[in-house]
Amino acid sequence: MMSNPLGRFEFRIWGNHLSPFLDRLTALAAPSDPRERAETYILSRATDTANVKIRDDLMDIKLMTEVVGRLERWRPVLKSGFPLDSRTIVEQLFPHLGVPAPEIAQPSYSHGELIRDLMRPNRDLALVDVIKVRRQFTSEKYTAEFAEVRIGGGATSESVEIESEDPAAVLRAIAKLGLNSHANINYVRHLKLMTGMTPRASATAS
């Protein structure tokens, strides 16, 4: 779905009573079967523009590279299996998170070692375990999803997302679904709101 190296424009809303939008999406395109998956997001106090998560035993990173009106363009920059080599950790993972890399003591890290030795000790990072149940919708010009999201602490919410390489297609879908009055809030920002994560002082000042 993210085949374009420049990324795709995204628009996402959150709430607890979004089923009317699920009905509208279903009227426009047949949904996929619901799919549940577990993911771990790595949040950084230093940035809201790096979507860093571990899913299906892969380190998966997208960067927000552009804001066009109400839309955000997100570009995939890394999808790598474990063990994760130290060069990738030092040259990509920590720079994208906006925090200095710690001392690297071994040539590669398993999933568990990365979490235990490099992520958890860093006070500017937070790990959020998320369970998603997603239904996906595909039209000729855009893709969409309806998701039920539960984080490790038990808080739940629903989300509707539209994305496309064509920003005009996303804007047309927003209008057609009646989403114009809603704010675009990406996963990183929403998970920070749900968990109470605040930016570090230098990130606030910049």
N, C-alpha and C positions, 0 to 999 in steps of 0.2 A: 504493500500500500504506500510505502514511502520511497518509490523508485526514483523520483526526481532528486538529483543530488543537491538542488537548491532548496529542497524541502517543500512543505505544503502549508497553506494558510489555514489556521484553525480558529474556531469560535466555540467556547464551552460555557455552559451555565450549570449552576448547582441549586439544589433545593431538596425539600422533603416531600413534595406533593407534585411531582412532574408527570404523573401518568397521563394527563391530557396530551402532552407532547408525544408520549409513546403512541397514543392512539393516532395522532396526526401523522407520525412517521410511518406507522403501519399502513395507513391509507395511501401513502405515496409509494411505498416499496415493501416487498416481502422481507420480514426480518429473518436473520439467521436464528438457529436454535440458541437458547441461552447458553453461555459458556462461562464457567467459573474458573478463575485463576488466582493464584497467590503471588504477590509481588512485594519486594522490599524497596522502598524509596529511600534514597540518601539525600537528605536536605542539608543545605548549607546556609549559615547565617550571612554569608558574604554575597549571595547571588540568588535572584529569582529566575535567571535565564538559562539554567542548566537543569534539565529533567534527567536525573540519574537514578536508575533502578536496576534491580536484579530480578529477572524472571526467566523461568525455564532454564536455570543455571547459566544464564548469560548476563554479562554486564552490558547494559543497554543505555546509551546516552544520546539525547537530542539537545540541541541548543536553539534558543530563540534568537534569530539573526536579524529580525526586522519587525517593526510594527507599522502597519498600514491602516490608518483609520482605527476601526474597532478590532481589526484582525491581527493575529500574531503569526509570523512565519517561523516554523520549527524545522530544523534540518538534522537528520541523523548523522552522527559523527563517529560512533563506535558501537559495535555489537561483537563481543568477544566472549568465548567460553572460558571456564576455569580449568586449570589454574591460570591466573592472570599474571603475565610476566612483569617484572619490576619496571622495565622501561615504559610500558603502557601506563603503569600506576603513576610514575614520576612525571612523564611527559604529557599525559592526557587526563587521567582521572582527577588528580588533585588540582591541576591548573583549571580544568573546567568547573570544579567546585569552588575555585577562588581562594583556596587556603594552601599554605605551604605543605609540601610533602614531608612526612616524618622521616626519620632514619629508616632506611630499608635494609633489613638484615638477611634477606634471602632472595634467590633469583626469581622466584615466583611464589604466588600465594593462592591457596585454595579459597573457596567461598568462605568457609568458617574462619580461616586464618586472617583473611582480609577484614572481616567484620571485627574479630576479636582484637587483633593487633594494631590495625591502622585506622579503623572507623570509630569504634566505641571510645577510645581514649581521647579523641579530639573534641574539645568542648564547643567548637563551631559547627559540628556536624550532628545530625540526629537521624536515627533509623526508624522508619515507620513501616510496619507490616500492614499490608492492605489485601483484602479479599474483594475481588470484583466479580460481579455477574453481569456480563455484557451481551447485548443484542446488537448486531450490526446490520446496517441498511446500505444498499448500494444503488445509486442512480447513475445515469450516464455522465453527469457532470460533477458529482460529489459523492462522498461517503459520509455516513452518520452513524452514531451509536447512542444507545440508551444504556446506562450502567447504574447498578446498585453497588455502592461502595461502602465497605466497613473497615475501619482501621483497628489496629491492635487494641486500643483502649476501649473499644466498644461503640464509638460514635459511628453513626451511619448517615449517608446522604445519597441522593440520586443526582445523575448528571446526564445532560444531553450535549453531544458534540457534533459539529459539522466540519469537514475539512476537504480541501481541494487544492490542486495546483493553481487554479483560477480563482482569484479573490472575488471576482464578480459573481461566480457561481455560489460561493459561500454566502454573499450578501443577499442574493435572490432567495436562497433556502431559508435564511434567517427571517426574511419578510414573509415567506410563504408559511412558515411554521408559527408565526406570531411571536418571535423572540426579540423583536426590536427594543423592547423596554428592559431587557436583561443585560447585565454586565458580563463581559468576557473575562472569566477567571480561570486560569490554567491550573493544572494539577499541583504544581509546586506551590503556588500562592494559596490554593485551597487547603492543602495539607498543613501548611504553616498556620493558617487560621484555625484549623481543627485541633492542632496540637499546641497552640500558643507559642510557637517559635517566633522570637523577635530578632531583627537584624543586629549584628554587632555594631558598635559605635562607628567604626570606620566606614562600614557599608552604608550606614544612615547618612553620614556626612558627605559621601561621594555622590 
